[in-house]
C-alpha cells in the first residue's frame, strides 16, 4: 500500500495540504466541521498523524529534555535520591509543557548513539565518569546542557553541592564524638565493576569527580584529627544497593580491630551496614556508629546523614534548561557557572560516642 501523507488526505477532500496540516497542529484555525471531516478521512485512510521527528525539525524544537545518567533505568526508579531529583526535574518540565526523554547509560556502557539519536531540546547530564564519550557527544550537539554532580564542564551550568565540605562534615561528626577507628564504604568511584578493598592510590584515581571530592573530605577531616588515612579500611562497591552495603559491612566489621564508626556515601549503603551489624549482633549506636549521605532513605531507620535537597536541585536544573525557551527565570549562577546547594548534617540515632 502507498504511504498515506497529508497530501493524500488533501487530495481526497479537495483542500490544500496546509489545511490538513492545521487539523493536526493548529485546530483553532479551522471550523469544527472541516476539522472533523479531515480527521474522519485520516482515520479511514489509516493516517496516524505527522511524523514526530519531521515535525520537530519544522518547528525547531522537540518539546522534550534529555536526561542522561550513568545507571540502569530500573535503578533510576528504585534509588531514593534519584527519584527525588527526577521528581524535581519532572515538575519543572511539566510546568513548561515539555516532556522528559530518559537516556540511561549503565556503568561500563560507552555507547554514544543514545545521545546522537535523541530528539531533544536540551540535556541534563547526571554523574558521568571522567572522559565518557557520551559527554563529548552531548557537547557536540550544541544544545543547552546542565551537568549535575559530575563532571564539571567549563562553560556550562553545573548543579551540585560542596562535596569536600560535606564529606568532611560527616567525618568530623563521628570524630567529634570520640571515634578514631573509622571505616569507609563507598560506591561510585570507578566504572570497572570492582568490589573490594581500595588502597589510597585507587581511591585518588577514581573516575567520578564528585566521589573523589567527597572522599577527600573524609580524608582531610580524619587527618586533622590525627587519624592516618592509609590505615582507614576502605571498601569499594560497584553497585549501590542495600545488599552491597551489607557485604561491605561484614567485610569491615570482621576486621581486627573492628571499626567503631563507618562512613558511607549513600543512605542505601548505610542501611546495608546496619543490616550487617544486626547479623553480627552489634548494637547501634553503642558498639557501632553509622553515617549515610543524602537523607533520601534515612529518617525511618534513624540514620545520621548528610541532607541534600535533591528535589530542589532537580527543579533548578529544569529552570536552567528551559529559561532559554522563555519558561521562567533561571536561578543565579556563580562566576564559574556553578550552582551549589547547601548541605546539612542531620543527626539521628545511628551515631553516639564509642563505648568505653
MARLO-211950 format. One record per residue (C-alpha): x, y, z; residue number from 1; residue in one letter. Coordinates in steps of 0.05 Angstrom, whole numbers, plus 5000, padded with zeros to 4 digits. Layout:
<pt c1="X" c2="Y" c3="Z" nr="NUM" rest="A"/>
...
***
This chain:
<pt c1="5000" c2="5000" c3="5000" nr="1" rest="X"/>
<pt c1="5023" c2="5071" c3="4984" nr="2" rest="X"/>
<pt c1="5043" c2="5112" c3="5044" nr="3" rest="X"/>
<pt c1="4988" c2="5159" c3="5067" nr="4" rest="X"/>
<pt c1="5010" c2="5231" c3="5075" nr="5" rest="X"/>
<pt c1="4978" c2="5298" c3="5088" nr="6" rest="X"/>
<pt c1="4975" c2="5308" c3="5013" nr="7" rest="X"/>
<pt c1="4937" c2="5243" c3="5005" nr="8" rest="X"/>
<pt c1="4883" c2="5268" c3="5052" nr="9" rest="X"/>
<pt c1="4883" c2="5337" c3="5019" nr="10" rest="X"/>
<pt c1="4872" c2="5306" c3="4951" nr="11" rest="X"/>
<pt c1="4814" c2="5263" c3="4976" nr="12" rest="X"/>
<pt c1="4779" c2="5324" c3="5006" nr="13" rest="X"/>
<pt c1="4798" c2="5375" c3="4953" nr="14" rest="X"/>
<pt c1="4832" c2="5422" c3="5002" nr="15" rest="X"/>
<pt c1="4903" c2="5446" c3="5009" nr="16" rest="X"/>
<pt c1="4958" c2="5407" c3="5046" nr="17" rest="X"/>
<pt c1="4965" c2="5466" c3="5094" nr="18" rest="X"/>
<pt c1="4892" c2="5460" c3="5113" nr="19" rest="X"/>
<pt c1="4901" c2="5386" c3="5131" nr="20" rest="X"/>
<pt c1="4964" c2="5404" c3="5169" nr="21" rest="X"/>
<pt c1="4925" c2="5455" c3="5210" nr="22" rest="X"/>
<pt c1="4877" c2="5400" c3="5231" nr="23" rest="X"/>
<pt c1="4934" c2="5367" c3="5269" nr="24" rest="X"/>
<pt c1="4977" c2="5425" c3="5290" nr="25" rest="X"/>
<pt c1="4931" c2="5486" c3="5294" nr="26" rest="X"/>
<pt c1="4860" c2="5462" c3="5300" nr="27" rest="X"/>
<pt c1="4836" c2="5530" c3="5324" nr="28" rest="X"/>
<pt c1="4847" c2="5556" c3="5253" nr="29" rest="X"/>
<pt c1="4793" c2="5510" c3="5224" nr="30" rest="X"/>
<pt c1="4718" c2="5504" c3="5233" nr="31" rest="X"/>
<pt c1="4696" c2="5445" c3="5275" nr="32" rest="X"/>
<pt c1="4660" c2="5415" c3="5215" nr="33" rest="X"/>
<pt c1="4721" c2="5418" c3="5169" nr="34" rest="X"/>
<pt c1="4768" c2="5391" c3="5221" nr="35" rest="X"/>
<pt c1="4720" c2="5334" c3="5236" nr="36" rest="X"/>
<pt c1="4717" c2="5316" c3="5162" nr="37" rest="X"/>
<pt c1="4793" c2="5316" c3="5157" nr="38" rest="X"/>
<pt c1="4801" c2="5271" c3="5218" nr="39" rest="X"/>
<pt c1="4748" c2="5223" c3="5192" nr="40" rest="X"/>
<pt c1="4784" c2="5215" c3="5125" nr="41" rest="X"/>
<pt c1="4852" c2="5208" c3="5161" nr="42" rest="X"/>
<pt c1="4823" c2="5153" c3="5203" nr="43" rest="X"/>
<pt c1="4792" c2="5119" c3="5142" nr="44" rest="X"/>
<pt c1="4859" c2="5120" c3="5105" nr="45" rest="X"/>
<pt c1="4897" c2="5097" c3="5166" nr="46" rest="X"/>
<pt c1="4938" c2="5161" c3="5176" nr="47" rest="X"/>
<pt c1="4967" c2="5163" c3="5246" nr="48" rest="X"/>
<pt c1="4990" c2="5235" c3="5246" nr="49" rest="X"/>
<pt c1="5052" c2="5276" c3="5226" nr="50" rest="X"/>
<pt c1="5120" c2="5244" c3="5237" nr="51" rest="X"/>
<pt c1="5144" c2="5270" c3="5304" nr="52" rest="X"/>
<pt c1="5217" c2="5277" c3="5282" nr="53" rest="X"/>
<pt c1="5198" c2="5315" c3="5219" nr="54" rest="X"/>
<pt c1="5151" c2="5359" c3="5258" nr="55" rest="X"/>
<pt c1="5205" c2="5376" c3="5309" nr="56" rest="X"/>
<pt c1="5251" c2="5396" c3="5252" nr="57" rest="X"/>
<pt c1="5199" c2="5442" c3="5222" nr="58" rest="X"/>
<pt c1="5183" c2="5474" c3="5289" nr="59" rest="X"/>
<pt c1="5256" c2="5478" c3="5311" nr="60" rest="X"/>
<pt c1="5241" c2="5444" c3="5377" nr="61" rest="X"/>
<pt c1="5228" c2="5374" c3="5402" nr="62" rest="X"/>
<pt c1="5187" c2="5390" c3="5464" nr="63" rest="X"/>
<pt c1="5230" c2="5346" c3="5508" nr="64" rest="X"/>
<pt c1="5290" c2="5348" c3="5554" nr="65" rest="X"/>
<pt c1="5342" c2="5292" c3="5551" nr="66" rest="X"/>
<pt c1="5362" c2="5263" c3="5619" nr="67" rest="X"/>
<pt c1="5427" c2="5225" c3="5613" nr="68" rest="X"/>
<pt c1="5455" c2="5187" c3="5673" nr="69" rest="X"/>
<pt c1="5504" c2="5132" c3="5688" nr="70" rest="X"/>
<pt c1="5457" c2="5078" c3="5714" nr="71" rest="X"/>
<pt c1="5403" c2="5030" c3="5691" nr="72" rest="X"/>
<pt c1="5331" c2="5050" c3="5683" nr="73" rest="X"/>
<pt c1="5310" c2="5001" c3="5738" nr="74" rest="X"/>
<pt c1="5359" c2="5033" c3="5786" nr="75" rest="X"/>
<pt c1="5333" c2="5103" c3="5770" nr="76" rest="X"/>
<pt c1="5263" c2="5084" c3="5793" nr="77" rest="X"/>
<pt c1="5288" c2="5049" c3="5856" nr="78" rest="X"/>
<pt c1="5341" c2="5094" c3="5885" nr="79" rest="X"/>
<pt c1="5311" c2="5145" c3="5933" nr="80" rest="X"/>
<pt c1="5360" c2="5200" c3="5916" nr="81" rest="X"/>
<pt c1="5349" c2="5191" c3="5841" nr="82" rest="X"/>
<pt c1="5273" c2="5191" c3="5850" nr="83" rest="X"/>
<pt c1="5275" c2="5257" c3="5888" nr="84" rest="X"/>
<pt c1="5318" c2="5290" c3="5836" nr="85" rest="X"/>
<pt c1="5276" c2="5264" c3="5778" nr="86" rest="X"/>
<pt c1="5213" c2="5289" c3="5811" nr="87" rest="X"/>
<pt c1="5241" c2="5359" c3="5816" nr="88" rest="X"/>
<pt c1="5263" c2="5359" c3="5743" nr="89" rest="X"/>
<pt c1="5197" c2="5330" c3="5720" nr="90" rest="X"/>
<pt c1="5159" c2="5384" c3="5758" nr="91" rest="X"/>
<pt c1="5197" c2="5439" c3="5721" nr="92" rest="X"/>
<pt c1="5187" c2="5404" c3="5654" nr="93" rest="X"/>
<pt c1="5113" c2="5394" c3="5667" nr="94" rest="X"/>
<pt c1="5103" c2="5467" c3="5686" nr="95" rest="X"/>
<pt c1="5134" c2="5486" c3="5619" nr="96" rest="X"/>
<pt c1="5093" c2="5435" c3="5580" nr="97" rest="X"/>
<pt c1="5152" c2="5393" c3="5557" nr="98" rest="X"/>
<pt c1="5169" c2="5320" c3="5567" nr="99" rest="X"/>
<pt c1="5229" c2="5281" c3="5592" nr="100" rest="X"/>
<pt c1="5268" c2="5231" c3="5549" nr="101" rest="X"/>
<pt c1="5306" c2="5185" c3="5597" nr="102" rest="X"/>
<pt c1="5373" c2="5162" c3="5569" nr="103" rest="X"/>
<pt c1="5406" c2="5111" c3="5617" nr="104" rest="X"/>
<pt c1="5479" c2="5091" c3="5608" nr="105" rest="X"/>
<pt c1="5494" c2="5034" c3="5656" nr="106" rest="X"/>
<pt c1="5564" c2="5031" c3="5686" nr="107" rest="X"/>
<pt c1="5613" c2="5009" c3="5634" nr="108" rest="X"/>
<pt c1="5568" c2="5027" c3="5575" nr="109" rest="X"/>
<pt c1="5609" c2="5072" c3="5529" nr="110" rest="X"/>
<pt c1="5558" c2="5079" c3="5473" nr="111" rest="X"/>
<pt c1="5544" c2="5147" c3="5443" nr="112" rest="X"/>
<pt c1="5487" c2="5133" c3="5394" nr="113" rest="X"/>
<pt c1="5437" c2="5141" c3="5451" nr="114" rest="X"/>
<pt c1="5456" c2="5214" c3="5453" nr="115" rest="X"/>
<pt c1="5466" c2="5223" c3="5379" nr="116" rest="X"/>
<pt c1="5396" c2="5199" c3="5361" nr="117" rest="X"/>
<pt c1="5358" c2="5234" c3="5418" nr="118" rest="X"/>
<pt c1="5306" c2="5283" c3="5393" nr="119" rest="X"/>
<pt c1="5310" c2="5334" c3="5450" nr="120" rest="X"/>
<pt c1="5318" c2="5409" c3="5460" nr="121" rest="X"/>
<pt c1="5369" c2="5405" c3="5517" nr="122" rest="X"/>
<pt c1="5408" c2="5356" c3="5560" nr="123" rest="X"/>
<pt c1="5413" c2="5344" c3="5635" nr="124" rest="X"/>
<pt c1="5476" c2="5302" c3="5647" nr="125" rest="X"/>
<pt c1="5479" c2="5267" c3="5715" nr="126" rest="X"/>
<pt c1="5542" c2="5236" c3="5743" nr="127" rest="X"/>
<pt c1="5583" c2="5213" c3="5684" nr="128" rest="X"/>
<pt c1="5654" c2="5189" c3="5696" nr="129" rest="X"/>
<pt c1="5714" c2="5229" c3="5670" nr="130" rest="X"/>
<pt c1="5725" c2="5222" c3="5596" nr="131" rest="X"/>
<pt c1="5659" c2="5187" c3="5579" nr="132" rest="X"/>
<pt c1="5648" c2="5192" c3="5504" nr="133" rest="X"/>
<pt c1="5574" c2="5206" c3="5513" nr="134" rest="X"/>
<pt c1="5591" c2="5273" c3="5545" nr="135" rest="X"/>
<pt c1="5631" c2="5293" c3="5484" nr="136" rest="X"/>
<pt c1="5572" c2="5273" c3="5441" nr="137" rest="X"/>
<pt c1="5525" c2="5316" c3="5483" nr="138" rest="X"/>
<pt c1="5570" c2="5377" c3="5478" nr="139" rest="X"/>
<pt c1="5577" c2="5365" c3="5403" nr="140" rest="X"/>
<pt c1="5501" c2="5372" c3="5395" nr="141" rest="X"/>
<pt c1="5508" c2="5447" c3="5412" nr="142" rest="X"/>
<pt c1="5445" c2="5446" c3="5454" nr="143" rest="X"/>
<pt c1="5435" c2="5474" c3="5524" nr="144" rest="X"/>
<pt c1="5469" c2="5429" c3="5575" nr="145" rest="X"/>
<pt c1="5468" c2="5427" c3="5651" nr="146" rest="X"/>
<pt c1="5513" c2="5379" c3="5688" nr="147" rest="X"/>
<pt c1="5493" c2="5351" c3="5756" nr="148" rest="X"/>
<pt c1="5544" c2="5326" c3="5808" nr="149" rest="X"/>
<pt c1="5599" c2="5308" c3="5758" nr="150" rest="X"/>
<pt c1="5640" c2="5324" c3="5717" nr="151" rest="X"/>
<pt c1="5646" c2="5400" c3="5719" nr="152" rest="X"/>
<pt c1="5649" c2="5426" c3="5647" nr="153" rest="X"/>
<pt c1="5673" c2="5497" c3="5639" nr="154" rest="X"/>
<pt c1="5624" c2="5540" c3="5601" nr="155" rest="X"/>
<pt c1="5562" c2="5500" c3="5621" nr="156" rest="X"/>
<pt c1="5519" c2="5507" c3="5684" nr="157" rest="X"/>
<pt c1="5536" c2="5458" c3="5740" nr="158" rest="X"/>
<pt c1="5489" c2="5439" c3="5797" nr="159" rest="X"/>
<pt c1="5513" c2="5402" c3="5859" nr="160" rest="X"/>
<pt c1="5538" c2="5412" c3="5930" nr="161" rest="X"/>
<pt c1="5605" c2="5427" c3="5961" nr="162" rest="X"/>
<pt c1="5628" c2="5354" c3="5962" nr="163" rest="X"/>
<pt c1="5693" c2="5361" c3="6002" nr="164" rest="X"/>
<pt c1="5658" c2="5403" c3="6055" nr="165" rest="X"/>
<pt c1="5600" c2="5353" c3="6061" nr="166" rest="X"/>
<pt c1="5647" c2="5294" c3="6066" nr="167" rest="X"/>
<pt c1="5689" c2="5329" c3="6119" nr="168" rest="X"/>
<pt c1="5627" c2="5347" c3="6160" nr="169" rest="X"/>
<pt c1="5604" c2="5275" c3="6161" nr="170" rest="X"/>
<pt c1="5673" c2="5252" c3="6184" nr="171" rest="X"/>
<pt c1="5681" c2="5308" c3="6235" nr="172" rest="X"/>
<pt c1="5615" c2="5287" c3="6267" nr="173" rest="X"/>
<pt c1="5639" c2="5218" c3="6287" nr="174" rest="X"/>
<pt c1="5709" c2="5243" c3="6302" nr="175" rest="X"/>
<pt c1="5679" c2="5295" c3="6348" nr="176" rest="X"/>
<pt c1="5643" c2="5240" c3="6385" nr="177" rest="X"/>
<pt c1="5710" c2="5209" c3="6400" nr="178" rest="X"/>
<pt c1="5715" c2="5155" c3="6346" nr="179" rest="X"/>
<pt c1="5784" c2="5140" c3="6319" nr="180" rest="X"/>
<pt c1="5774" c2="5071" c3="6289" nr="181" rest="X"/>
<pt c1="5739" c2="5094" c3="6225" nr="182" rest="X"/>
<pt c1="5717" c2="5051" c3="6166" nr="183" rest="X"/>
<pt c1="5690" c2="5074" c3="6099" nr="184" rest="X"/>
<pt c1="5643" c2="5041" c3="6048" nr="185" rest="X"/>
<pt c1="5636" c2="5078" c3="5982" nr="186" rest="X"/>
<pt c1="5602" c2="5066" c3="5915" nr="187" rest="X"/>
<pt c1="5612" c2="5106" c3="5851" nr="188" rest="X"/>
<pt c1="5688" c2="5113" c3="5850" nr="189" rest="X"/>
<pt c1="5704" c2="5074" c3="5786" nr="190" rest="X"/>
<pt c1="5667" c2="5048" c3="5725" nr="191" rest="X"/>
<pt c1="5701" c2="4980" c3="5722" nr="192" rest="X"/>
<pt c1="5655" c2="4936" c3="5764" nr="193" rest="X"/>
<pt c1="5705" c2="4925" c3="5820" nr="194" rest="X"/>
<pt c1="5682" c2="4908" c3="5891" nr="195" rest="X"/>
<pt c1="5733" c2="4900" c3="5947" nr="196" rest="X"/>
<pt c1="5787" c2="4936" c3="5987" nr="197" rest="X"/>
<pt c1="5813" c2="5000" c3="5956" nr="198" rest="X"/>
<pt c1="5880" c2="5029" c3="5974" nr="199" rest="X"/>
<pt c1="5895" c2="5104" c3="5973" nr="200" rest="X"/>
<pt c1="5922" c2="5102" c3="5902" nr="201" rest="X"/>
<pt c1="5857" c2="5071" c3="5876" nr="202" rest="X"/>
<pt c1="5816" c2="5120" c3="5917" nr="203" rest="X"/>
<pt c1="5852" c2="5180" c3="5888" nr="204" rest="X"/>
<pt c1="5846" c2="5155" c3="5817" nr="205" rest="X"/>
<pt c1="5770" c2="5149" c3="5820" nr="206" rest="X"/>
<pt c1="5736" c2="5164" c3="5753" nr="207" rest="X"/>
<pt c1="5677" c2="5200" c3="5785" nr="208" rest="X"/>
<pt c1="5696" c2="5271" c3="5804" nr="209" rest="X"/>
<pt c1="5643" c2="5282" c3="5859" nr="210" rest="X"/>
<pt c1="5661" c2="5219" c3="5896" nr="211" rest="X"/>
<pt c1="5735" c2="5236" c3="5893" nr="212" rest="X"/>
<pt c1="5718" c2="5302" c3="5925" nr="213" rest="X"/>
<pt c1="5673" c2="5272" c3="5978" nr="214" rest="X"/>
<pt c1="5726" c2="5221" c3="5996" nr="215" rest="X"/>
<pt c1="5778" c2="5276" c3="6001" nr="216" rest="X"/>
<pt c1="5733" c2="5310" c3="6052" nr="217" rest="X"/>
<pt c1="5733" c2="5246" c3="6094" nr="218" rest="X"/>
<pt c1="5808" c2="5243" c3="6090" nr="219" rest="X"/>
<pt c1="5820" c2="5316" c3="6107" nr="220" rest="X"/>
<pt c1="5777" c2="5312" c3="6170" nr="221" rest="X"/>
<pt c1="5809" c2="5247" c3="6193" nr="222" rest="X"/>
<pt c1="5880" c2="5273" c3="6184" nr="223" rest="X"/>
<pt c1="5862" c2="5337" c3="6220" nr="224" rest="X"/>
<pt c1="5841" c2="5293" c3="6279" nr="225" rest="X"/>
<pt c1="5906" c2="5254" c3="6277" nr="226" rest="X"/>
<pt c1="5879" c2="5192" c3="6242" nr="227" rest="X"/>
<pt c1="5926" c2="5163" c3="6190" nr="228" rest="X"/>
<pt c1="5885" c2="5157" c3="6127" nr="229" rest="X"/>
<pt c1="5925" c2="5099" c3="6097" nr="230" rest="X"/>
<pt c1="5905" c2="5058" c3="6158" nr="231" rest="X"/>
<pt c1="5830" c2="5071" c3="6149" nr="232" rest="X"/>
<pt c1="5798" c2="5008" c3="6119" nr="233" rest="X"/>
<pt c1="5763" c2="5029" c3="6055" nr="234" rest="X"/>
<pt c1="5714" c2="4982" c3="6020" nr="235" rest="X"/>
<pt c1="5692" c2="4999" c3="5949" nr="236" rest="X"/>
<pt c1="5626" c2="4976" c3="5918" nr="237" rest="X"/>
<pt c1="5608" c2="4970" c3="5845" nr="238" rest="X"/>
<pt c1="5533" c2="4976" c3="5859" nr="239" rest="X"/>
<pt c1="5492" c2="5020" c3="5905" nr="240" rest="X"/>
<pt c1="5446" c2="4970" c3="5938" nr="241" rest="X"/>
<pt c1="5427" c2="4950" c3="6008" nr="242" rest="X"/>
<pt c1="5456" c2="4880" c3="5997" nr="243" rest="X"/>
<pt c1="5521" c2="4911" c3="5973" nr="244" rest="X"/>
<pt c1="5523" c2="4953" c3="6037" nr="245" rest="X"/>
<pt c1="5512" c2="4890" c3="6078" nr="246" rest="X"/>
<pt c1="5571" c2="4857" c3="6043" nr="247" rest="X"/>
<pt c1="5615" c2="4917" c3="6057" nr="248" rest="X"/>
<pt c1="5591" c2="4918" c3="6129" nr="249" rest="X"/>
<pt c1="5611" c2="4846" c3="6141" nr="250" rest="X"/>
<pt c1="5679" c2="4858" c3="6110" nr="251" rest="X"/>
<pt c1="5692" c2="4920" c3="6153" nr="252" rest="X"/>
<pt c1="5663" c2="4893" c3="6218" nr="253" rest="X"/>
<pt c1="5702" c2="4828" c3="6214" nr="254" rest="X"/>
<pt c1="5768" c2="4865" c3="6217" nr="255" rest="X"/>
<pt c1="5811" c2="4866" c3="6279" nr="256" rest="X"/>
<pt c1="5809" c2="4917" c3="6308" nr="257" rest="X"/>
<pt c1="5737" c2="4929" c3="6287" nr="258" rest="X"/>
<pt c1="5716" c2="5000" c3="6266" nr="259" rest="X"/>
<pt c1="5673" c2="5036" c3="6316" nr="260" rest="X"/>
<pt c1="5645" c2="5083" c3="6263" nr="261" rest="X"/>
<pt c1="5631" c2="5073" c3="6188" nr="262" rest="X"/>
<pt c1="5622" c2="5128" c3="6137" nr="263" rest="X"/>
<pt c1="5582" c2="5114" c3="6074" nr="264" rest="X"/>
<pt c1="5568" c2="5157" c3="6013" nr="265" rest="X"/>
<pt c1="5495" c2="5136" c3="6005" nr="266" rest="X"/>
<pt c1="5438" c2="5122" c3="6053" nr="267" rest="X"/>
<pt c1="5424" c2="5056" c3="6017" nr="268" rest="X"/>
<pt c1="5494" c2="5031" c3="6033" nr="269" rest="X"/>
<pt c1="5487" c2="5055" c3="6105" nr="270" rest="X"/>
<pt c1="5423" c2="5014" c3="6113" nr="271" rest="X"/>
<pt c1="5462" c2="4953" c3="6089" nr="272" rest="X"/>
<pt c1="5515" c2="4968" c3="6142" nr="273" rest="X"/>
<pt c1="5460" c2="4968" c3="6195" nr="274" rest="X"/>
<pt c1="5437" c2="4901" c3="6168" nr="275" rest="X"/>
<pt c1="5508" c2="4873" c3="6176" nr="276" rest="X"/>
<pt c1="5513" c2="4900" c3="6247" nr="277" rest="X"/>
<pt c1="5447" c2="4864" c3="6263" nr="278" rest="X"/>
<pt c1="5473" c2="4800" c3="6232" nr="279" rest="X"/>
<pt c1="5534" c2="4803" c3="6278" nr="280" rest="X"/>
<pt c1="5494" c2="4822" c3="6340" nr="281" rest="X"/>
<pt c1="5525" c2="4891" c3="6346" nr="282" rest="X"/>
<pt c1="5487" c2="4946" c3="6380" nr="283" rest="X"/>
<pt c1="5479" c2="5011" c3="6341" nr="284" rest="X"/>
<pt c1="5500" c2="5062" c3="6364" nr="285" rest="X"/>
<pt c1="5531" c2="5034" c3="6428" nr="286" rest="X"/>
<pt c1="5580" c2="4989" c3="6391" nr="287" rest="X"/>
<pt c1="5578" c2="5020" c3="6322" nr="288" rest="X"/>
<pt c1="5561" c2="5088" c3="6293" nr="289" rest="X"/>
<pt c1="5539" c2="5094" c3="6221" nr="290" rest="X"/>
<pt c1="5532" c2="5156" c3="6176" nr="291" rest="X"/>
<pt c1="5496" c2="5157" c3="6109" nr="292" rest="X"/>
<pt c1="5491" c2="5210" c3="6056" nr="293" rest="X"/>
<pt c1="5433" c2="5247" c3="6021" nr="294" rest="X"/>
<pt c1="5377" c2="5238" c3="6072" nr="295" rest="X"/>
<pt c1="5335" c2="5202" c3="6020" nr="296" rest="X"/>
<pt c1="5322" c2="5137" c3="6058" nr="297" rest="X"/>
<pt c1="5346" c2="5154" c3="6128" nr="298" rest="X"/>
<pt c1="5292" c2="5181" c3="6173" nr="299" rest="X"/>
<pt c1="5253" c2="5118" c3="6185" nr="300" rest="X"/>
<pt c1="5317" c2="5080" c3="6202" nr="301" rest="X"/>
<pt c1="5340" c2="5135" c3="6249" nr="302" rest="X"/>
<pt c1="5403" c2="5144" c3="6207" nr="303" rest="X"/>
<pt c1="5450" c2="5202" c3="6216" nr="304" rest="X"/>
<pt c1="5464" c2="5230" c3="6147" nr="305" rest="X"/>
<pt c1="5483" c2="5290" c3="6104" nr="306" rest="X"/>
<pt c1="5420" c2="5320" c3="6074" nr="307" rest="X"/>
<pt c1="5419" c2="5343" c3="6001" nr="308" rest="X"/>
<pt c1="5358" c2="5379" c3="5973" nr="309" rest="X"/>
<pt c1="5352" c2="5332" c3="5914" nr="310" rest="X"/>
<pt c1="5282" c2="5354" c3="5892" nr="311" rest="X"/>
<pt c1="5301" c2="5428" c3="5893" nr="312" rest="X"/>
<pt c1="5364" c2="5412" c3="5854" nr="313" rest="X"/>
<pt c1="5322" c2="5377" c3="5800" nr="314" rest="X"/>
<pt c1="5275" c2="5437" c3="5794" nr="315" rest="X"/>
<pt c1="5334" c2="5484" c3="5788" nr="316" rest="X"/>
<pt c1="5363" c2="5443" c3="5731" nr="317" rest="X"/>
<pt c1="5296" c2="5445" c3="5696" nr="318" rest="X"/>
<pt c1="5292" c2="5520" c3="5703" nr="319" rest="X"/>
<pt c1="5363" c2="5529" c3="5677" nr="320" rest="X"/>
<pt c1="5349" c2="5486" c3="5616" nr="321" rest="X"/>
<pt c1="5282" c2="5518" c3="5600" nr="322" rest="X"/>
<pt c1="5296" c2="5591" c3="5613" nr="323" rest="X"/>
<pt c1="5325" c2="5600" c3="5543" nr="324" rest="X"/>
<pt c1="5258" c2="5580" c3="5514" nr="325" rest="X"/>
<pt c1="5223" c2="5633" c3="5555" nr="326" rest="X"/>
<pt c1="5199" c2="5589" c3="5612" nr="327" rest="X"/>
<pt c1="5213" c2="5628" c3="5676" nr="328" rest="X"/>
<pt c1="5276" c2="5658" c3="5705" nr="329" rest="X"/>
<pt c1="5337" c2="5614" c3="5716" nr="330" rest="X"/>
<pt c1="5369" c2="5612" c3="5785" nr="331" rest="X"/>
<pt c1="5433" c2="5654" c3="5791" nr="332" rest="X"/>
<pt c1="5500" c2="5620" c3="5779" nr="333" rest="X"/>
<pt c1="5568" c2="5636" c3="5807" nr="334" rest="X"/>
<pt c1="5620" c2="5666" c3="5761" nr="335" rest="X"/>
<pt c1="5647" c2="5597" c3="5745" nr="336" rest="X"/>
<pt c1="5577" c2="5573" c3="5725" nr="337" rest="X"/>
<pt c1="5565" c2="5532" c3="5788" nr="338" rest="X"/>
<pt c1="5501" c2="5529" c3="5829" nr="339" rest="X"/>
<pt c1="5519" c2="5496" c3="5896" nr="340" rest="X"/>
<pt c1="5462" c2="5478" c3="5943" nr="341" rest="X"/>
<pt c1="5472" c2="5478" c3="6018" nr="342" rest="X"/>
<pt c1="5480" c2="5410" c3="6052" nr="343" rest="X"/>
<pt c1="5462" c2="5396" c3="6125" nr="344" rest="X"/>
<pt c1="5485" c2="5345" c3="6176" nr="345" rest="X"/>
<pt c1="5423" c2="5311" c3="6205" nr="346" rest="X"/>
<pt c1="5440" c2="5275" c3="6270" nr="347" rest="X"/>
<pt c1="5395" c2="5217" c3="6289" nr="348" rest="X"/>
<pt c1="5402" c2="5153" c3="6330" nr="349" rest="X"/>
<pt c1="5455" c2="5116" c3="6290" nr="350" rest="X"/>
<pt c1="5513" c2="5155" c3="6320" nr="351" rest="X"/>
<pt c1="5539" c2="5162" c3="6391" nr="352" rest="X"/>
<pt c1="5606" c2="5164" c3="6428" nr="353" rest="X"/>
<pt c1="5644" c2="5098" c3="6425" nr="354" rest="X"/>
<pt c1="5634" c2="5050" c3="6482" nr="355" rest="X"/>
<pt c1="5687" c2="5058" c3="6537" nr="356" rest="X"/>
***
